[in-house]
């Protein structure tokens, strides 16, 4: 028995049980179903949108002002600017889900899924606002001058402030979140990214006939070395790298997508008709309508991570005196990730006409998007390959920091913990490209989404705290 098979067999029962629970199908009627975790996340973003009185729409402009540095606070505590915090967070959320995930979503849900994708991107902003606000409210200052925070801190400290049994409950939730964050960082945030990057690289260099075909380990070593160049430098190095990579990779992808849409602009009438007719009045009836809605919601939430709490880990370091200000910048992450970049993928797919006539989720997402790009210029898939690499690379280094923060919470902040987690991360990059650890990746994905359970419980319980900080900052805004 191979090493791959032995590991898969050992982990499979745990992975199957975890996936079976979080993806338990919730019937919606007319044959449509929604995974339990999607329903949980959707409930969270809707709650935040209404509870915080549509902060995502009302204070969108203020978030942009903060992002542009128009409302900086000289001397405010923190390590990074609003822009650096958002760019670093986007480097984690803008990944293969924006390319492959959207293609799968539209293949299964039809063009109408694009409308729901966009809508959920806006709603997800409210959950990001709450997470960013709580992260700064309960952040801690380490001896090295670094501010840390996120769900592990606001679940433990925020619940402790309520006293009684809340203290122990908060510690349990923090522990669950930290364990799952580490698993998600090494699985979906690392090994999956490395695996898909290698496959895309192999595809454009000859596929199974390429000399790389049996040298995945070598590609893994190169990628691991590039990751090491950034993570060895620690938090400042990660922020510096992602602040450059994020706008670069977004610009390349947006320009390429705009060219594909421009070349196919004569199809605008048919494209828009397909999108809106299937989103609200699908020919196939209620089943098709629910299918479009469910797949749009799934891809939006899975892409922008609204409700998982991960964004708060980086926004906790923002230079600010007002937690709600950090929240208003944090919510822009869902907008740029889903409403801008995911929608670009959706429009490219619809305008190019490559979506299958019959709804199916069997087709590989990256292949479908690559086909849309290749219709314009044969070498465009190479541009897509560059985007895939940058998306995956930035995701790995940012999720490394998320995992490291959780490891520090569980095992203490020390040089030994930092070095150990860096080594584990680099080894996982190589393993991700070299081994067929399907079940390991499934378990990592399960842990990734389980993070939403303790995090959203924290958001519900601490919503009044967020509201207090929200009202404080509203008074500041009125005086500006």
ABEGO torsion letter per residue (X at the ends): XBAAAAAAAAAAAAAAAAAAAAABBBBAEGGBBBBAAAAAAAAAAAAAAAAAGGAAAAAAAAAAAAAAGAABBBGBBEABBAAAAAAAAAAAABBAAAAAAAAAAAAAAEAAAAAAAAAAAAAAAAAAAAAAAAAAAABBBBAAGBBBBEAAAAAAAAAAAAEEAAAAAAAAAAAAAAAAAAAAAABAAAAAAAAAAAAAAAAAAGEAABAAAAAAAAAAAAAAAAAAAAAAAEAAAAAAAAAAAAAAAAAAAAAAAAAAAAAAAAAAAAAAAAAAAAAABBAAEAAAAAAAAAAAAAAAAAAAGBGAGAAAAAAAABBBABAAAAAAAAAAAAAAAAAAAAAAAAAAAAAAGABBABBBAABBAAAAAAAAAAAABAAAAAAAAAAAAAAAAAAAAAAAAAAAAAAAAAAEBBAAAAAAAAAAAAAAAAAAAABBBAAAAAAAAAAAAAAAAAAAAAAAAAAAAAAAAAAAAAAAAAAX
